Each structure stands twice: as C-alpha cells, then as structure tokens.
Amino acid sequence: MKDKIKEIILSVNPGMDVEDEDFNIAEDMDSMDILALMEELEDAFDIEITMEEKNEENFSSIDALAEMIERLQQ
C-alpha cells in the first residue's frame, strides 16, 4: 500500500522526495496538491476521505496516510 501511496504522491507532484524520512505531506505539499492527492487516493483505494479524516495528523506521513486508508476501507 505504501508504494502505491508514494506513486500517487509522485503523480500529483513529481518533485516530492517521498523517500525522505522527514517528508511531511501536510507541510511539503501545497493545498492544491493535497486536494488532488485526496481525490487520487479516494479513486485508487475506493474510499471516501471524510471531513474528520482531513486533518494534518493523517497527512503527516506516508505511514499515517496508510493507517487512515486502512481505517476507511473497513
């Protein structure tokens, strides 16, 4: 799942260093990229990211995104 998330991030913004341990999606991507990322994640994983899930904590790392996606797929 994490590889797919990285692939989607790079499709939205090819300049991101998804291998950087300090990579923080909420801080390193602009709001338009984050909106595009959410849409791509919803399509790729057949989920709906609710308003309560749209927070900085869930978009702080690839691990946090993966955990959110797993919760939403249940």
Backbone torsions as a table, in degrees:
resi	resn	phi	psi	omega
1	MET	NA	-41.0	-177.0
2	LYS	-64.2	-35.3	177.3
3	ASP	-64.8	-39.3	177.8
4	LYS	-65.3	-41.1	178.1
5	ILE	-61.2	-45.2	178.5
6	LYS	-60.5	-43.1	179.0
7	GLU	-59.9	-42.3	-179.8
8	ILE	-67.6	-43.2	178.2
9	ILE	-57.7	-45.6	-179.2
10	LEU	-68.4	-28.1	176.9
11	SER	-71.8	-31.3	178.1
12	VAL	-77.8	-43.0	-178.7
13	ASN	-144.3	94.8	-176.5
14	PRO	-61.9	-14.9	-178.2
15	GLY	-83.4	-4.1	-177.6
16	MET	-75.8	141.8	175.9
17	ASP	-98.4	86.4	-175.0
18	VAL	-71.5	-10.7	178.7
19	GLU	-90.9	-9.3	179.4
20	ASP	-70.0	125.7	-178.9
21	GLU	-62.1	-25.3	-179.9
22	ASP	-92.5	6.0	-179.3
23	PHE	-61.5	121.5	179.1
24	ASN	-123.5	110.1	-175.0
25	ILE	-56.5	-47.0	-176.7
26	ALA	-62.9	-31.6	-177.9
27	GLU	-93.8	-32.7	-172.0
28	ASP	-91.6	-16.3	179.2
29	MET	-110.3	148.4	177.7
30	ASP	-82.1	170.5	-172.7
31	SER	-63.1	-35.6	178.9
32	MET	-66.6	-39.7	177.5
33	ASP	-65.8	-38.6	179.8
34	ILE	-66.1	-40.2	176.4
35	LEU	-62.2	-44.0	177.8
36	ALA	-63.8	-40.1	178.1
37	LEU	-60.9	-45.4	179.9
38	MET	-59.8	-43.6	179.9
39	GLU	-62.8	-44.2	179.4
40	GLU	-65.0	-40.3	178.1
41	LEU	-64.6	-42.1	178.9
42	GLU	-60.3	-43.7	179.9
43	ASP	-68.1	-45.9	-174.8
44	ALA	-67.5	-36.2	-174.4
45	PHE	-109.5	6.3	178.4
46	ASP	51.9	55.5	179.7
47	ILE	-130.0	168.2	170.5
48	GLU	-123.7	118.1	179.0
49	ILE	-82.3	110.3	-175.6
50	THR	-77.2	166.9	179.6
51	MET	-57.9	-41.0	-178.4
52	GLU	-68.0	-23.4	178.2
53	GLU	-84.5	-16.5	-178.6
54	LYS	-82.5	74.3	179.5
55	ASN	-135.2	163.2	-175.2
56	GLU	-61.8	-34.0	-179.8
57	GLU	-60.5	-45.1	-178.8
58	ASN	-69.7	-20.8	-179.0
59	PHE	-110.6	25.7	-178.7
60	SER	-84.8	-24.8	-178.3
61	SER	-159.2	169.2	176.4
62	ILE	-66.7	-37.2	176.8
63	ASP	-61.2	-43.7	179.6
64	ALA	-64.1	-39.4	177.1
65	LEU	-63.2	-43.9	-179.8
66	ALA	-61.2	-42.3	177.7
67	GLU	-62.4	-42.6	178.8
68	MET	-62.7	-45.1	-179.0
69	ILE	-61.7	-43.5	178.3
70	GLU	-59.4	-42.1	178.1
71	ARG	-62.2	-42.7	-175.8
72	LEU	-73.5	-20.3	179.5
73	GLN	-82.7	-10.5	-177.6
74	GLN	-79.4	NA	NA
